[in-house]
Amino acid sequence: MKTIAFVPMKLKNERLPGKNTKPFTHGKPLCKYILETLKKVKEIDEIYVYCSDPAILLYLPKGIKFLKRDPALDGSQVKINEVLRAFAEDVPADLYVLAHATAPFVKAETISRGVQAVQSGEYDSALTVFRQQDFFWMDGKPWNYDTKEIPRTQDLKPLYRETTGLYIYESRLILEENRRIGEKPMLLEADWKEAVDINNPEDFVIADAIYNYCMRKGEKVYE
């Protein structure tokens, strides 16, 4: 089963300019972390960076392929599935692993577990999620608890938030159904570091602090 991983990137970002190549303090450019992690996943056959600007080549580790995408796909109104479908049409595979530079702490072990699950045929897709047991409100009203009988948070039914850092899916899903999550998805529960997703300056500050805190303590930031 041919398994292709790819990391779509833009070099011009609105909320955090240049985020994909922005380095952590005392660290590497952001994109290098997820690319190095993907290289450790033995189930992946090839890894691509999908970017409209060849300047990204300056940041790619050895063994990573570059595929130039249509600059029209960089538009702020372009939906992510348009990008995923365009890549699938250019690079045929049985299975795709979609990762993002903005989720630098996703572990190789998590990716491998997801790929194996989908390759087995038991699941048609997999995605990272973060488990939350908190009091939620919607439309001005409590959504998951009764204010007259407040439960312990550990007794609340857990909810799972997509981290958007990792998706694994069969090719037919994006090519035939225009989606990246099928009817039989595996939820890959991410830890607090894996769940980090960098979209704005505040997110980068937090991720940078996590990176440097872990480095000072001698902990592995990514595996």
ABEGO torsion letter per residue (X at the ends): XBBBBBBBBBABBAABBGAAABBBBGBBBAAAAAAAAAAABAABABBBBBBABAAAAAABBBGBBBBBBBAAAABAABBAAAAAAAAAAABBBABBBBBBAABAABBAAAAAAAAAAAAAGABABBBBBBBBBBBBBBGGBBAABBAABBBBAAABBBBBBBAGABBBBBAAAAAAAGBABBABBBBBBBBAAAABBBABAAAAAAAAAAAAAAAAAGBBABX
